[in-house]
């Protein structure tokens, strides 16, 4: 083979390999993420407790107990999402843009549910929950900012697409209006 044919051969080979990977994708749809529920929400009942009158720097316990009300299905990775543990400083209070992260804690998470850490900062998961069983999530929280605040909690069946759940005989989500005194 002469030296002038080698660059053309390499270019032709590169084009063929590229087309081999590109053509199967033509007209294909994006992959769809499906959670373990197969489209049918998991039936759960949950209860939650948290003192609604608190004092700054006085640790409190938030507890959410989730029961799987399914007859036979196991919830793949029962999780609880907590919103309201932090707030954003108003734009004018952020040191003229000198503060990299305007989020400030309203409650400090002193002790999360044991074994429940996830890569999602406001979500804790405790693994599979068999039919008819229950699992409790417990947080030790210390309030840092006086005032009126809201904590919102919700149950998820897994960490993919929030794993849909449906309340049966109890709640699947809720909120606490909390007053924190100085």
CORCOR-V645435 format. One record per residue. PHI is phi in whole degrees, 0 to 359 (* if undefined). OMEGA is omega in whole degrees, -180 to 180 (999 if undefined). Layout:
BEGIN
PHI OMEGA
PHI OMEGA
END
This chain:
BEGIN
* -178
279 -174
292 -180
282 -180
278 -177
298 179
298 178
294 179
296 179
297 180
296 179
296 179
295 179
297 178
296 -180
297 179
295 179
300 178
295 180
299 179
273 -174
279 -175
298 179
299 -179
278 -179
297 177
79 179
284 177
267 177
295 178
295 -180
254 177
275 -180
241 178
278 -176
291 -177
280 -175
53 176
90 178
255 -178
301 175
285 179
270 -179
224 166
226 -177
221 173
232 -179
218 176
227 177
193 180
300 -179
269 174
241 -176
224 178
229 179
308 177
70 178
251 -174
300 179
229 180
246 171
258 -178
230 176
236 178
249 -177
246 177
244 176
277 -178
268 179
291 177
285 -177
216 -176
277 173
271 174
284 -172
300 -177
202 -175
300 -175
223 174
232 178
255 179
243 176
241 177
105 179
284 180
218 177
221 176
259 174
293 175
302 -177
306 -179
288 -178
260 -174
261 176
67 -179
55 177
81 -178
274 180
266 -176
293 -177
233 -176
281 -179
288 177
228 -178
288 167
269 173
237 172
268 177
276 180
284 -177
213 178
279 176
303 -178
301 179
77 -174
258 -177
301 173
229 177
284 180
264 -169
297 -178
248 -176
229 178
234 -178
230 -177
240 173
86 -177
297 177
237 -178
298 179
305 176
81 -179
259 178
228 -179
220 179
250 175
254 -179
224 179
241 169
261 -176
239 176
241 179
289 -178
243 -174
231 178
290 177
133 179
261 -177
222 177
236 173
249 -180
244 178
235 176
210 -179
264 175
230 -179
279 174
193 -175
272 179
267 178
55 -180
66 177
42 -172
302 176
230 180
228 -179
289 177
222 178
76 179
187 -178
259 171
244 177
199 -180
183 -178
211 174
236 171
267 -172
243 173
253 179
253 179
267 178
290 999
END
